[in-house]
Amino acid sequence: MLAAMFLTFLLQIFSRYVLQTPFGWTLEFCLTMWIWIVFFGNAFIVRERDHVTFDIFYLAAPRRVRQILALIAAVAIVVGMAWSLLPTWDWIDWLKIKKSATLKIPLRTVYSIYAVFMVAIILRYGWRIVDVLRNGPPDEEHNILPEEDIPPEDDQ
């Protein structure tokens, strides 16, 4: 998707400055690819530890408190996404009556990746709940040092 977006961007520059006749569809295609890259990437490629987190208090807390905080966060994400999934799909499905300006594809197709993103996040954090209950808090995602440089932790 990044390669397609980049090549289309180059075509857009070529058509605008060399041919003196910009292609209208190139901008729309790049915007559509960007939407798909962001949501597909965050659903399936970006690891949890690659997200920006504010975890000063989380890391300072004892292991049991971190486990509870991880569970609360995972449950909140699952509940919030699940609660909004059907209304969101209703809106995305409604977009089938609208078409994009130059590509003439249904906007439902363009924004359907958001529904895929939501389902992937629900499943990912549903699995996180199970993992935290089995194995404790996911502290390895918060380490910025290589494993061998991390001092051992006292269980409290």
MODELLER restraints for C-alpha pairs under 7 A, 6 or more apart:
rsr = mdl.restraints
at = mdl.atoms
rsr.add(forms.Gaussian(group=physical.xy_distance, feature=features.Distance(at['CA:1:A'], at['CA:33:A']), mean=6.31, stdev=0.5))
rsr.add(forms.Gaussian(group=physical.xy_distance, feature=features.Distance(at['CA:1:A'], at['CA:37:A']), mean=6.59, stdev=0.5))
rsr.add(forms.Gaussian(group=physical.xy_distance, feature=features.Distance(at['CA:5:A'], at['CA:30:A']), mean=5.24, stdev=0.5))
rsr.add(forms.Gaussian(group=physical.xy_distance, feature=features.Distance(at['CA:5:A'], at['CA:33:A']), mean=6.12, stdev=0.5))
rsr.add(forms.Gaussian(group=physical.xy_distance, feature=features.Distance(at['CA:8:A'], at['CA:26:A']), mean=5.94, stdev=0.5))
rsr.add(forms.Gaussian(group=physical.xy_distance, feature=features.Distance(at['CA:8:A'], at['CA:30:A']), mean=6.85, stdev=0.5))
rsr.add(forms.Gaussian(group=physical.xy_distance, feature=features.Distance(at['CA:9:A'], at['CA:26:A']), mean=6.84, stdev=0.5))
rsr.add(forms.Gaussian(group=physical.xy_distance, feature=features.Distance(at['CA:9:A'], at['CA:30:A']), mean=6.89, stdev=0.5))
rsr.add(forms.Gaussian(group=physical.xy_distance, feature=features.Distance(at['CA:12:A'], at['CA:22:A']), mean=6.55, stdev=0.5))
rsr.add(forms.Gaussian(group=physical.xy_distance, feature=features.Distance(at['CA:12:A'], at['CA:23:A']), mean=6.45, stdev=0.5))
rsr.add(forms.Gaussian(group=physical.xy_distance, feature=features.Distance(at['CA:12:A'], at['CA:26:A']), mean=5.79, stdev=0.5))
rsr.add(forms.Gaussian(group=physical.xy_distance, feature=features.Distance(at['CA:15:A'], at['CA:21:A']), mean=5.57, stdev=0.5))
rsr.add(forms.Gaussian(group=physical.xy_distance, feature=features.Distance(at['CA:15:A'], at['CA:22:A']), mean=4.85, stdev=0.5))
rsr.add(forms.Gaussian(group=physical.xy_distance, feature=features.Distance(at['CA:15:A'], at['CA:23:A']), mean=6.35, stdev=0.5))
rsr.add(forms.Gaussian(group=physical.xy_distance, feature=features.Distance(at['CA:16:A'], at['CA:22:A']), mean=4.22, stdev=0.5))
rsr.add(forms.Gaussian(group=physical.xy_distance, feature=features.Distance(at['CA:24:A'], at['CA:102:A']), mean=6.54, stdev=0.5))
rsr.add(forms.Gaussian(group=physical.xy_distance, feature=features.Distance(at['CA:25:A'], at['CA:102:A']), mean=5.22, stdev=0.5))
rsr.add(forms.Gaussian(group=physical.xy_distance, feature=features.Distance(at['CA:25:A'], at['CA:103:A']), mean=5.98, stdev=0.5))
rsr.add(forms.Gaussian(group=physical.xy_distance, feature=features.Distance(at['CA:32:A'], at['CA:110:A']), mean=6.35, stdev=0.5))
rsr.add(forms.Gaussian(group=physical.xy_distance, feature=features.Distance(at['CA:36:A'], at['CA:113:A']), mean=6.21, stdev=0.5))
rsr.add(forms.Gaussian(group=physical.xy_distance, feature=features.Distance(at['CA:39:A'], at['CA:113:A']), mean=6.48, stdev=0.5))
rsr.add(forms.Gaussian(group=physical.xy_distance, feature=features.Distance(at['CA:39:A'], at['CA:114:A']), mean=6.20, stdev=0.5))
rsr.add(forms.Gaussian(group=physical.xy_distance, feature=features.Distance(at['CA:39:A'], at['CA:117:A']), mean=5.76, stdev=0.5))
rsr.add(forms.Gaussian(group=physical.xy_distance, feature=features.Distance(at['CA:40:A'], at['CA:113:A']), mean=6.79, stdev=0.5))
rsr.add(forms.Gaussian(group=physical.xy_distance, feature=features.Distance(at['CA:40:A'], at['CA:117:A']), mean=6.45, stdev=0.5))
rsr.add(forms.Gaussian(group=physical.xy_distance, feature=features.Distance(at['CA:43:A'], at['CA:117:A']), mean=5.01, stdev=0.5))
rsr.add(forms.Gaussian(group=physical.xy_distance, feature=features.Distance(at['CA:43:A'], at['CA:120:A']), mean=5.63, stdev=0.5))
rsr.add(forms.Gaussian(group=physical.xy_distance, feature=features.Distance(at['CA:43:A'], at['CA:121:A']), mean=6.33, stdev=0.5))
rsr.add(forms.Gaussian(group=physical.xy_distance, feature=features.Distance(at['CA:48:A'], at['CA:141:A']), mean=6.66, stdev=0.5))
rsr.add(forms.Gaussian(group=physical.xy_distance, feature=features.Distance(at['CA:49:A'], at['CA:141:A']), mean=4.51, stdev=0.5))
rsr.add(forms.Gaussian(group=physical.xy_distance, feature=features.Distance(at['CA:49:A'], at['CA:142:A']), mean=6.32, stdev=0.5))
rsr.add(forms.Gaussian(group=physical.xy_distance, feature=features.Distance(at['CA:58:A'], at['CA:66:A']), mean=5.97, stdev=0.5))
rsr.add(forms.Gaussian(group=physical.xy_distance, feature=features.Distance(at['CA:62:A'], at['CA:156:A']), mean=6.02, stdev=0.5))
rsr.add(forms.Gaussian(group=physical.xy_distance, feature=features.Distance(at['CA:63:A'], at['CA:155:A']), mean=6.53, stdev=0.5))
rsr.add(forms.Gaussian(group=physical.xy_distance, feature=features.Distance(at['CA:63:A'], at['CA:156:A']), mean=6.57, stdev=0.5))
rsr.add(forms.Gaussian(group=physical.xy_distance, feature=features.Distance(at['CA:66:A'], at['CA:137:A']), mean=5.84, stdev=0.5))
rsr.add(forms.Gaussian(group=physical.xy_distance, feature=features.Distance(at['CA:67:A'], at['CA:132:A']), mean=6.58, stdev=0.5))
rsr.add(forms.Gaussian(group=physical.xy_distance, feature=features.Distance(at['CA:67:A'], at['CA:136:A']), mean=5.60, stdev=0.5))
rsr.add(forms.Gaussian(group=physical.xy_distance, feature=features.Distance(at['CA:67:A'], at['CA:137:A']), mean=4.42, stdev=0.5))
rsr.add(forms.Gaussian(group=physical.xy_distance, feature=features.Distance(at['CA:70:A'], at['CA:137:A']), mean=6.19, stdev=0.5))
rsr.add(forms.Gaussian(group=physical.xy_distance, feature=features.Distance(at['CA:71:A'], at['CA:129:A']), mean=5.90, stdev=0.5))
rsr.add(forms.Gaussian(group=physical.xy_distance, feature=features.Distance(at['CA:71:A'], at['CA:132:A']), mean=6.76, stdev=0.5))
rsr.add(forms.Gaussian(group=physical.xy_distance, feature=features.Distance(at['CA:74:A'], at['CA:125:A']), mean=5.38, stdev=0.5))
rsr.add(forms.Gaussian(group=physical.xy_distance, feature=features.Distance(at['CA:74:A'], at['CA:128:A']), mean=6.61, stdev=0.5))
rsr.add(forms.Gaussian(group=physical.xy_distance, feature=features.Distance(at['CA:74:A'], at['CA:129:A']), mean=6.09, stdev=0.5))
rsr.add(forms.Gaussian(group=physical.xy_distance, feature=features.Distance(at['CA:77:A'], at['CA:125:A']), mean=6.99, stdev=0.5))
rsr.add(forms.Gaussian(group=physical.xy_distance, feature=features.Distance(at['CA:78:A'], at['CA:122:A']), mean=4.99, stdev=0.5))
rsr.add(forms.Gaussian(group=physical.xy_distance, feature=features.Distance(at['CA:78:A'], at['CA:125:A']), mean=6.11, stdev=0.5))
rsr.add(forms.Gaussian(group=physical.xy_distance, feature=features.Distance(at['CA:78:A'], at['CA:126:A']), mean=6.42, stdev=0.5))
rsr.add(forms.Gaussian(group=physical.xy_distance, feature=features.Distance(at['CA:81:A'], at['CA:118:A']), mean=6.24, stdev=0.5))
rsr.add(forms.Gaussian(group=physical.xy_distance, feature=features.Distance(at['CA:81:A'], at['CA:122:A']), mean=6.39, stdev=0.5))
rsr.add(forms.Gaussian(group=physical.xy_distance, feature=features.Distance(at['CA:82:A'], at['CA:122:A']), mean=6.72, stdev=0.5))
rsr.add(forms.Gaussian(group=physical.xy_distance, feature=features.Distance(at['CA:85:A'], at['CA:118:A']), mean=6.91, stdev=0.5))
rsr.add(forms.Gaussian(group=physical.xy_distance, feature=features.Distance(at['CA:89:A'], at['CA:115:A']), mean=6.47, stdev=0.5))
rsr.add(forms.Gaussian(group=physical.xy_distance, feature=features.Distance(at['CA:92:A'], at['CA:108:A']), mean=5.26, stdev=0.5))
rsr.add(forms.Gaussian(group=physical.xy_distance, feature=features.Distance(at['CA:92:A'], at['CA:111:A']), mean=6.40, stdev=0.5))
rsr.add(forms.Gaussian(group=physical.xy_distance, feature=features.Distance(at['CA:92:A'], at['CA:112:A']), mean=6.45, stdev=0.5))
rsr.add(forms.Gaussian(group=physical.xy_distance, feature=features.Distance(at['CA:93:A'], at['CA:108:A']), mean=5.81, stdev=0.5))
rsr.add(forms.Gaussian(group=physical.xy_distance, feature=features.Distance(at['CA:95:A'], at['CA:106:A']), mean=6.87, stdev=0.5))
rsr.add(forms.Gaussian(group=physical.xy_distance, feature=features.Distance(at['CA:95:A'], at['CA:107:A']), mean=5.30, stdev=0.5))
rsr.add(forms.Gaussian(group=physical.xy_distance, feature=features.Distance(at['CA:95:A'], at['CA:108:A']), mean=4.80, stdev=0.5))
rsr.add(forms.Gaussian(group=physical.xy_distance, feature=features.Distance(at['CA:96:A'], at['CA:106:A']), mean=5.11, stdev=0.5))
rsr.add(forms.Gaussian(group=physical.xy_distance, feature=features.Distance(at['CA:96:A'], at['CA:107:A']), mean=5.93, stdev=0.5))
rsr.add(forms.Gaussian(group=physical.xy_distance, feature=features.Distance(at['CA:96:A'], at['CA:108:A']), mean=4.85, stdev=0.5))
rsr.add(forms.Gaussian(group=physical.xy_distance, feature=features.Distance(at['CA:97:A'], at['CA:106:A']), mean=6.86, stdev=0.5))
rsr.add(forms.Gaussian(group=physical.xy_distance, feature=features.Distance(at['CA:98:A'], at['CA:106:A']), mean=5.74, stdev=0.5))
rsr.add(forms.Gaussian(group=physical.xy_distance, feature=features.Distance(at['CA:98:A'], at['CA:107:A']), mean=5.84, stdev=0.5))
rsr.add(forms.Gaussian(group=physical.xy_distance, feature=features.Distance(at['CA:99:A'], at['CA:105:A']), mean=5.17, stdev=0.5))
rsr.add(forms.Gaussian(group=physical.xy_distance, feature=features.Distance(at['CA:99:A'], at['CA:106:A']), mean=4.25, stdev=0.5))
rsr.add(forms.Gaussian(group=physical.xy_distance, feature=features.Distance(at['CA:99:A'], at['CA:107:A']), mean=5.35, stdev=0.5))
rsr.add(forms.Gaussian(group=physical.xy_distance, feature=features.Distance(at['CA:100:A'], at['CA:106:A']), mean=6.27, stdev=0.5))
rsr.add(forms.Gaussian(group=physical.xy_distance, feature=features.Distance(at['CA:100:A'], at['CA:107:A']), mean=5.97, stdev=0.5))
rsr.add(forms.Gaussian(group=physical.xy_distance, feature=features.Distance(at['CA:132:A'], at['CA:138:A']), mean=6.83, stdev=0.5))
